[in-house]
Amino acid sequence: VVLADPRQAGIDALLRKIYEIYSDYALKNPFYSLEMPIRCELFDQNLKLALEAAEKAGPFGPGS
């Protein structure tokens, strides 16, 4: 679940990045089953980096 202000810029890009990370580290893992918790350090690290980058962009993106 991602909670954001509807006016926040870049939410679509953030959601695409989160899905990319999910598919790379969960769905491509042969030991992962749907509905299981994701227990992968690389997933956690990359998700944290993506969220930090989104926070640095600011709540309404550049030029707002």
C-alpha positions in Angstrom: 0.0 0.0 0.0 1.3 3.4 -0.9 -0.3 6.5 0.6 0.3 9.8 -1.2 -1.2 13.1 -1.8 -3.1 13.0 -5.2 -1.1 16.1 -6.2 2.2 14.5 -5.6 4.3 14.3 -8.8 6.0 11.0 -9.8 3.7 8.5 -8.0 3.3 6.5 -11.3 7.1 6.2 -11.6 7.5 5.2 -8.0 4.8 2.5 -8.3 6.5 1.2 -11.5 9.9 1.1 -9.7 8.3 -0.8 -6.7 6.8 -3.3 -9.1 10.2 -3.7 -10.8 11.9 -4.4 -7.5 9.1 -6.8 -6.5 9.4 -8.7 -9.8 13.2 -8.8 -9.7 13.6 -10.0 -6.1 10.3 -11.9 -5.4 8.7 -13.2 -8.6 12.0 -14.3 -10.1 13.0 -16.2 -7.0 12.2 -19.9 -7.5 11.7 -20.4 -3.7 9.1 -17.6 -3.4 5.4 -18.5 -3.4 2.6 -16.0 -3.8 1.0 -14.9 -0.6 4.3 -15.6 1.3 6.1 -12.7 3.1 9.0 -11.4 1.1 12.2 -12.2 3.0 15.0 -10.9 0.9 17.6 -8.4 2.0 18.2 -7.1 -1.5 14.5 -6.5 -1.9 14.4 -4.5 1.3 17.6 -2.5 0.4 16.3 -1.6 -3.1 12.9 -0.7 -1.8 14.4 1.6 0.8 16.5 3.3 -1.8 13.5 3.9 -4.1 11.4 5.3 -1.3 14.3 7.6 -0.1 14.7 8.9 -3.7 11.0 9.6 -3.9 11.1 11.5 -0.5 14.0 13.6 -1.8 12.0 14.7 -4.8 9.7 16.4 -2.3 5.9 16.1 -1.7 4.9 17.9 -4.9 7.9 17.4 -7.2 10.2 20.0 -8.6 8.8 23.4 -9.5 5.7 23.1 -7.3 
